[in-house]
Amino acid sequence: METAHLLFENARGPGFFLGVIALGYFLYRRYTRISISHIPGPAPESFLLGNLAELFQSQVGAPDFKWKQQFGDIVRIKGPFGEDRLVVSDPKAMQYIFQTAGYGFLKWPERTEISRVLMGRGLLWADDAIHRRQRKAMLPGFGAPESKAFVPIFLKAASNLAAQWNDLLASSIDQSVELNVASWLSRATMDSLGEAAFDYHFGALENKENELMKAYFGLMSDTLGQPSRRAIFTQTVMPVWYLQLMSKYSNTRRMVHARHTAQLANDVAQSLIDMKSQALLHGKENKDVLSLLVKANASENPASRLTDEEMLAQMRTLLLAGHETSSTSLVWCILEISRHPEVQKKLREEIRATERKLNGRDFTAADFDNMPYMNAVLKESMRFHPAVYQNYRMAAHDVVLPLSQPITTTKGKTVSELPVGKGTKLVLSIAAYNRNKEVFGEDADVFNPDRWFRRSEKKGPTLGVVGNLLTFAGGVRTCIGWRFALYEMLSLLVEIVNNFELSPTKELERLRREACLVMLPTLEGEQIKGENLPLRISIAARD
């Protein structure tokens, strides 16, 4: 999971002196590292921001796909003051960065600061040795057996969602309703995450009053959406200590919302940790993620344990990153199912064929694993609409990137590997890689679940944990909760498609792929309202 580039919307510059220092620093970095200026790329829009306004203000994937088509899988773009950066989607280079190099590519410093503001010093903030220690401590809650054991909780949330929809349909004149499916799925995943991860009931589907829940809904779009040029410049150019001051003292709407949510989350997380710790002392053990984490942390070598601050940060990370990524991934999957009636029909047939074999019992993780078409539909949706569309890395030392395909430089030279200097910033385009035609076929720009049944030889290096996709990242930074997320999404998908017919609405002509850390669906002209996916819902007939 990655953090986004915006919180400091209305930041004011610290003055001429700091500006001169910043400019001098950028120029020093530019002229003392290994040059990548010979790599083809788009002309900069301005000297101050380079290509960053287009990169960060566009809808998800728009610049990535355009530059990939024009220049290939390695693209040189400009940052502030003419600084050279790379947009990377080359499979072999991505494998080297994610898998081979490990912590040889660190997060951009400004990204870690925004991670700290939103989620604390947890997994999405940490790097290198701290990340390795935190990840080890977190693993006991996210193994395969643990994730499969949460399926009944996920199915309960899915059943509650279906009951709510059935109530709405029962009062409808024509037995159909138009719903903002994005909002409903966000509430359903919040409920399932609360119970599975914390043994905590948010009551989101019942619209239960919960201050923390209300603060988290809309946090991403409110604090991270639609950055201004001033915000991009401030966040990119100013030193981390300045961003820390802004995060602490700024009274902008974005920062007030972020700090308020952080305080609420810390209070709830602390009370839950205290409760789990007391239960452990009295020999009472639950199987939610937090209970498993508290138990594992208590048995760790003191040098390897999570600190109190880190424990709170992990809970905040799960609440924000875990909830938003699962919800958003499922929203885009439901959209494609509504757009492709033939896919919806075939998927419903597989679900009901499996259901008939259950003899009245509930679905299990094993049943999900044995439903190939449903898994193909979900994988194809995650490929076509990756919730996390870019990662941001910086070379920790001078390296040489291997390339899948040779590239021709602006000087006419063909190269099959690319030296990259220490400190060079890279945008790893998951969106562009997931549509690589060499890896996923000539129809990679088309939504087609049948691609996952082609009996062709594997193409390209091994990268992601699911379908060779980078939707869950890869290597030492693979999303720790990827199994948890998959079973959560599959549980909701089964319940929804089994019981409801999904159809697109005219409003989808205004659909946007909004860049807000995760890719949220919004409507043109109504972005301020947050995530919105209007679909028409009706009862799915049974023979």
C-alpha positions in Angstrom: 0.0 0.0 0.0 1.2 3.5 -0.8 0.4 7.0 0.6 -0.5 9.9 -1.6 1.0 13.2 -2.4 -1.3 15.7 -0.8 -2.3 17.2 2.5 -0.7 20.6 2.5 -3.2 22.2 0.2 -2.9 25.8 1.3 0.7 25.7 2.6 2.6 29.1 2.6 6.2 29.2 1.5 8.8 29.8 4.3 10.4 32.7 2.5 13.0 33.6 0.0 15.9 32.1 2.0 14.5 28.6 2.2 13.5 28.8 -1.5 17.1 29.5 -2.4 18.4 26.7 -0.3 15.8 24.3 -1.8 16.8 25.4 -5.4 20.4 24.9 -4.6 19.8 21.4 -3.3 17.8 20.4 -6.3 20.5 21.7 -8.7 23.2 20.0 -6.7 21.4 16.6 -6.9 20.7 17.1 -10.6 24.3 17.7 -11.6 26.1 15.3 -9.3 24.3 12.0 -9.9 24.3 9.6 -12.8 22.4 11.2 -15.7 19.2 9.8 -17.1 18.5 12.8 -19.3 19.1 10.7 -22.5 16.0 8.6 -21.8 13.0 9.7 -24.0 10.1 11.4 -22.3 7.5 14.2 -22.5 8.5 17.8 -22.6 8.0 19.5 -19.2 5.0 21.8 -18.7 7.1 24.2 -16.6 10.5 24.6 -14.9 9.0 24.7 -11.4 6.9 21.5 -11.6 8.1 19.7 -14.7 5.6 17.0 -15.5 4.3 16.6 -12.0 1.1 18.6 -12.4 -0.1 16.2 -15.2 1.1 13.2 -13.2 -0.7 14.1 -10.0 -3.7 16.0 -11.2 -4.9 13.6 -14.0 -7.3 10.8 -13.6 -5.7 7.5 -12.6 -3.6 6.0 -15.4 -4.2 8.8 -18.0 -0.5 10.0 -18.1 0.8 6.5 -17.5 -1.0 5.0 -20.5 -0.2 8.0 -22.7 3.5 8.0 -21.9 3.8 4.3 -22.2 2.3 4.4 -25.7 4.5 7.3 -26.8 7.8 6.3 -25.1 7.6 2.7 -23.9 8.0 1.1 -20.5 10.8 3.4 -19.3 9.9 7.1 -19.4 11.9 10.1 -18.3 9.8 12.9 -16.8 10.8 16.2 -15.2 10.3 17.1 -11.5 10.8 20.5 -10.0 13.7 22.7 -11.3 14.4 20.3 -14.2 15.1 17.2 -12.0 15.0 14.0 -14.0 12.8 11.2 -12.7 11.6 7.9 -14.2 8.2 6.3 -14.8 8.8 2.6 -14.8 6.5 -0.2 -16.0 9.1 -2.5 -17.6 8.5 -6.0 -16.1 12.2 -6.9 -15.7 13.0 -3.6 -14.1 9.9 -3.9 -11.8 11.0 -7.3 -10.7 14.5 -6.0 -9.9 13.0 -3.1 -7.9 10.3 -5.1 -6.0 12.0 -8.5 -5.7 15.8 -8.5 -6.2 16.8 -5.1 -4.7 14.5 -5.5 -1.6 15.1 -2.3 0.4 17.5 -0.9 -2.2 14.7 1.3 -3.3 13.3 3.4 -0.4 10.1 5.4 -0.2 10.2 9.1 -1.1 10.8 10.9 2.2 7.7 13.2 1.7 5.5 10.1 1.2 6.6 8.6 4.5 5.7 11.9 6.3 2.2 11.8 4.9 2.0 8.1 5.9 2.9 9.2 9.4 0.2 11.8 9.5 -2.5 9.5 8.2 -1.6 6.2 9.8 1.3 6.7 12.2 4.7 5.0 12.2 3.4 1.7 11.0 4.1 -0.6 8.0 3.3 1.9 5.4 5.6 4.4 7.0 8.5 2.1 7.8 11.5 1.2 5.7 14.4 -1.2 5.8 15.2 -2.7 9.2 12.2 -1.1 10.9 9.8 -2.3 8.2 11.4 -5.8 8.4 10.8 -5.9 12.2 7.3 -4.6 12.0 6.3 -7.0 9.2 7.6 -10.0 11.2 5.5 -8.9 14.2 2.4 -8.5 12.1 2.6 -11.8 10.1 0.9 -14.1 12.7 -2.5 -12.3 12.1 -2.4 -12.7 8.3 -1.4 -16.3 7.5 -3.5 -18.5 5.1 -5.3 -20.4 8.0 -6.1 -17.1 9.8 -7.4 -15.4 6.7 -9.6 -18.4 5.8 -11.0 -18.5 9.3 -12.4 -15.0 8.8 -14.7 -16.1 6.0 -17.8 -16.5 8.2 -17.3 -13.0 9.5 -17.0 -11.7 5.9 -20.2 -13.6 4.9 -22.1 -12.2 7.8 -21.3 -8.6 6.6 -22.3 -9.6 3.1 -25.6 -11.1 4.3 -26.3 -7.8 6.2 -25.7 -5.9 3.1 -28.0 -8.1 1.1 -30.7 -7.7 3.8 -30.5 -3.9 3.5 -30.8 -4.0 -0.3 -33.8 -6.4 -0.1 -35.6 -4.0 2.3 -35.0 -1.2 -0.2 -36.3 -3.3 -3.1 -39.4 -4.4 -1.2 -40.5 -0.8 -0.9 -39.7 0.0 -4.5 -42.6 0.3 -7.0 -40.8 -1.4 -9.9 -38.7 -3.7 -7.7 -35.5 -1.9 -8.6 -33.5 0.9 -7.0 -30.6 3.1 -8.0 -27.8 2.9 -5.3 -24.4 4.4 -4.7 -22.8 1.0 -4.6 -19.4 2.5 -3.6 -20.9 3.9 -0.4 -22.6 0.6 0.5 -19.5 -1.5 -0.2 -17.3 0.9 1.9 -19.7 0.4 4.8 -19.8 -3.4 4.4 -16.0 -3.7 4.3 -15.7 -1.4 7.3 -18.0 -3.7 9.3 -16.2 -6.9 8.2 -12.8 -5.4 8.9 -13.9 -4.2 12.3 -15.0 -7.6 13.4 -12.3 -9.7 11.8 -9.4 -7.4 12.7 -10.5 -5.9 16.0 -13.6 -7.8 17.2 -15.2 -4.4 17.1 -18.6 -3.6 15.6 -18.8 -0.3 13.7 -22.5 -0.7 12.7 -21.7 1.0 9.4 -24.4 -0.9 7.5 -27.0 0.0 10.1 -25.9 3.7 10.0 -25.0 3.3 13.7 -23.6 6.6 15.1 -19.9 6.1 15.4 -17.6 9.1 15.3 -14.5 7.2 14.2 -16.4 5.5 11.3 -17.8 8.9 10.1 -14.3 10.4 10.2 -12.8 7.6 8.1 -15.5 7.7 5.5 -14.4 10.3 2.9 -11.0 10.7 4.5 -9.1 9.8 1.3 -11.1 12.0 -1.1 -11.2 14.9 1.4 -7.6 15.0 2.3 -5.8 13.6 -0.8 -8.0 14.4 -3.8 -7.3 16.9 -6.5 -4.0 18.6 -5.5 -3.4 22.2 -6.4 -0.1 23.1 -8.1 0.9 24.9 -4.9 0.3 21.7 -2.9 2.3 19.6 -5.3 5.2 22.1 -5.2 5.2 22.4 -1.4 5.0 18.7 -0.9 7.7 17.9 -3.5 10.3 20.7 -2.8 10.1 21.5 0.9 12.1 19.5 3.4 10.4 16.9 5.6 10.8 19.0 8.8 8.8 21.7 7.2 6.0 19.2 6.2 6.1 18.0 9.8 5.5 21.5 11.1 2.6 22.0 8.6 1.0 18.7 9.6 1.1 19.8 13.3 0.0 23.4 13.0 -1.8 23.9 9.7 -5.5 24.7 10.1 -6.6 23.9 6.6 -9.7 21.7 6.3 -7.6 18.8 5.0 -5.1 18.8 8.0 -7.9 19.4 10.6 -9.7 16.3 9.2 -6.5 14.2 9.2 -5.5 15.2 12.8 -9.1 14.6 14.1 -9.3 11.2 12.5 -5.8 10.3 13.9 -6.8 11.2 17.4 -10.1 9.2 17.3 -8.3 6.2 15.8 -5.6 6.3 18.5 -8.2 6.5 21.3 -10.2 3.5 19.9 -7.0 1.5 19.1 -5.6 2.1 22.6 -8.8 0.9 24.3 -8.9 -2.2 22.2 -5.2 -3.0 22.8 -5.8 -2.6 26.5 -8.8 -4.9 26.4 -6.9 -7.6 24.4 -3.9 -7.4 26.7 -6.1 -7.9 29.7 -7.9 -10.8 28.1 -4.5 -12.4 27.3 -3.4 -12.0 30.9 -6.5 -13.9 32.0 -6.1 -16.7 29.5 -8.9 -15.5 27.2 -7.9 -15.6 23.6 -9.9 -14.4 20.6 -8.9 -15.0 17.0 -9.2 -11.5 15.6 -6.1 -10.0 14.1 -5.5 -7.6 17.0 -5.7 -10.4 19.6 -3.3 -12.5 17.5 -0.9 -9.5 17.2 -1.0 -8.8 21.0 -0.3 -12.4 21.8 2.6 -12.7 19.3 4.0 -9.3 20.4 4.0 -10.4 24.0 6.0 -13.5 23.2 8.6 -11.7 21.0 12.1 -10.9 22.0 11.9 -7.4 23.6 14.2 -6.1 20.8 11.8 -7.3 18.2 8.6 -6.2 19.7 6.4 -3.4 18.4 6.4 -0.3 20.6 3.1 1.1 22.0 3.2 3.8 19.3 3.8 1.2 16.6 0.9 -1.0 17.8 -1.4 2.0 17.5 0.0 2.8 14.1 -0.7 -0.8 12.8 -4.3 -0.5 13.9 -4.7 2.8 12.1 -3.0 1.3 9.0 -5.5 -1.5 8.9 -8.4 0.8 9.4 -7.5 3.1 6.5 -5.4 1.1 4.0 -7.1 -2.2 4.6 -10.6 -0.9 4.5 -10.1 1.4 1.5 -8.2 -1.0 -0.8 -10.7 -3.9 -0.4 -13.7 -1.7 -0.8 -12.3 0.1 -3.8 -11.1 -3.0 -5.6 -14.6 -4.6 -5.2 -16.3 -1.5 -6.4 -14.5 -1.6 -9.7 -15.2 -5.3 -10.0 -18.9 -4.7 -9.5 -18.8 -2.0 -12.1 -17.3 -4.3 -14.8 -19.8 -7.0 -13.9 -22.7 -4.5 -14.5 -21.2 -3.5 -17.8 -20.8 -7.1 -19.0 -24.1 -9.0 -18.7 -22.5 -12.1 -20.2 -19.9 -12.1 -17.5 -22.5 -11.5 -14.8 -24.7 -14.4 -16.1 -21.8 -16.9 -16.2 -20.5 -15.9 -12.8 -24.0 -16.3 -11.3 -24.3 -19.7 -12.8 -21.0 -20.8 -11.2 -22.0 -19.4 -7.8 -25.4 -21.2 -7.9 -23.9 -24.4 -9.2 -21.5 -24.4 -6.2 -24.3 -23.4 -3.8 -26.4 -26.4 -4.8 -23.5 -28.7 -3.7 -23.4 -27.2 -0.2 -26.5 -28.9 1.1 -27.5 -25.8 3.1 -24.2 -25.0 4.6 -22.4 -21.7 4.2 -19.6 -21.1 1.7 -16.1 -21.6 2.9 -12.7 -20.5 1.7 -12.2 -23.9 0.0 -15.4 -23.3 -2.0 -14.1 -19.9 -3.1 -10.8 -21.5 -4.1 -12.7 -24.0 -6.3 -14.7 -21.4 -8.3 -12.3 -20.6 -11.2 -14.5 -18.2 -13.0 -15.2 -16.0 -10.0 -11.4 -15.9 -9.3 -10.8 -15.0 -12.9 -13.3 -12.1 -12.8 -11.8 -10.7 -9.6 -8.2 -11.0 -10.9 -9.2 -9.4 -14.2 -10.8 -6.5 -12.3 -7.7 -6.0 -10.1 -5.6 -6.1 -13.3 -7.7 -3.6 -15.2 -8.5 -1.3 -12.2 -5.7 -1.6 -9.6 -6.8 0.2 -6.4 -3.2 1.2 -5.8 -2.1 2.5 -9.1 1.5 3.8 -8.5 4.3 3.2 -6.0 7.0 5.8 -5.3 10.6 4.8 -4.8 14.0 6.3 -4.6 17.3 4.6 -5.3 19.2 4.1 -2.0 22.5 3.7 -4.0 23.7 3.7 -7.6 22.2 0.7 -9.4 21.8 -0.7 -12.9 18.2 -1.6 -13.9 17.8 -4.6 -16.2 15.2 -4.2 -19.0 12.8 -6.6 -20.7 13.1 -4.7 -24.0 16.0 -2.6 -25.2 15.3 1.1 -25.4 16.7 3.7 -27.8 18.0 6.9 -26.1 17.6 10.4 -27.4 21.1 10.1 -28.8 20.2 7.1 -30.9 22.0 4.5 -28.8 20.2 1.2 -28.0 20.6 0.0 -24.3 19.4 -3.1 -22.6 20.1 -1.9 -19.1 19.9 1.5 -17.4 22.3 2.9 -14.8 20.3 4.9 -12.2 22.0 7.2 -9.6 21.5 7.2 -5.9 18.6 9.5 -5.0 16.8 9.2 -8.3 13.1 9.2 -7.8 11.0 6.6 -9.6 7.3 6.3 -10.2 6.5 2.6 -10.4 3.3 2.5 -12.6 1.3 -0.5 -11.5 -1.5 0.6 -13.8 0.7 0.6 -16.8 2.4 -2.7 -15.9 -0.9 -4.4 -15.4 -1.8 -3.6 -19.0 1.6 -4.8 -20.5 0.7 -6.7 -23.7 3.8 -8.9 -23.5 2.7 -10.2 -20.2 -1.1 -10.1 -20.4 -1.8 -10.4 -24.1 -2.5 -8.2 -27.1 -6.0 -7.4 -25.6 -4.5 -6.1 -22.3 -6.4 -2.8 -22.7 -9.7 -4.8 -22.7 -11.6 -6.2 -19.7 -11.7 -10.0 -20.4 -11.8 -12.6 -17.6 -11.3 -15.4 -20.1 -7.6 -14.4 -20.5 -7.0 -16.3 -17.2 -8.0 -19.6 -18.9 -5.6 -19.3 -21.9 -3.2 -22.2 -22.0 -0.2 -20.2 -23.1 3.3 -20.2 -21.7 4.0 -17.8 -18.9 5.4 -14.5 -20.2 7.6 -12.2 -18.3 9.3 -12.4 -14.8 7.4 -13.4 -11.7 6.2 -10.3 -9.8 3.0 -10.3 -7.8 1.4 -12.8 -5.4 -1.8 -13.1 -7.4 -1.9 -13.7 -11.1 1.5 -12.0 -11.6 -0.2 -8.7 -10.9 1.3 -5.9 -9.0 -2.0 -4.9 -7.4 -0.8 -6.2 -4.0 2.8 -4.9 -4.8 5.5 -7.5 -4.4 8.7 -8.7 -2.7 9.4 -7.4 0.8 6.6 -4.9 0.4 3.9 -7.3 -0.7 0.6 -6.3 1.0 0.6 -8.2 4.3 -3.2 -8.6 4.2 -3.6 -9.8 0.6 -5.2 -13.1 1.5 -7.5 -11.3 4.0 -8.6 -8.9 1.3 -9.2 -11.6 -1.3 -11.5 -13.6 0.9 -13.3 -10.5 2.1 -14.0 -9.5 -1.6 -14.9 -13.0 -2.7 -17.4 -13.2 0.2 -19.2 -10.0 -0.8 -19.0 -10.9 -4.5 -20.8 -14.2 -4.0 -23.6 -12.7 -2.0 -24.2 -9.7 -4.3 -24.0 -11.6 -7.7 -26.0 -14.5 -6.4 -28.9 -12.4 -5.3 -28.9 -9.2 -7.3 -29.0 -8.1 -11.0 -26.6 -5.2 -11.5 -27.0 -2.7 -14.3 -25.2 0.5 -15.3 -26.9 3.9 -15.1 -26.7 6.9 -17.4 -24.7 8.8 -14.7 -21.8 6.5 -15.4 -21.1 8.6 -18.5 -19.5 11.1 -16.0 -17.5 8.4 -14.1 -14.0 9.5 -13.1 -11.0 7.4 -11.9 -10.1 9.7 -9.0 -6.5 9.6 -7.7 -6.7 9.7 -3.9 -4.0 7.3 -2.7 -6.5 4.6 -3.9 -8.4 4.9 -7.2 -11.9 6.1 -6.1 -15.0 6.3 -8.4 -16.4 9.8 -8.6 -18.7 11.7 -10.9 -17.5 14.6 -13.0 -18.8 17.8 -11.5 -19.5 16.1 -8.2 -16.0 15.1 -7.0 -16.5 17.0 -3.8 -19.2 14.5 -2.8 -16.6 11.7 -2.6 -16.8 8.2 -4.0 -19.9 7.5 -6.1 -20.8 4.5 -8.3 -24.5 4.7 -9.2 -25.9 1.4 -10.3 -29.4 0.0 -10.7 -30.1 -3.0 -8.5 -32.9 -5.6 -8.8 -33.5 -9.1 -7.7 -31.7 -11.8 -9.7 -34.4 -14.3 -10.9 -34.0 -18.0 -10.1 -35.2 -20.8 -12.3 
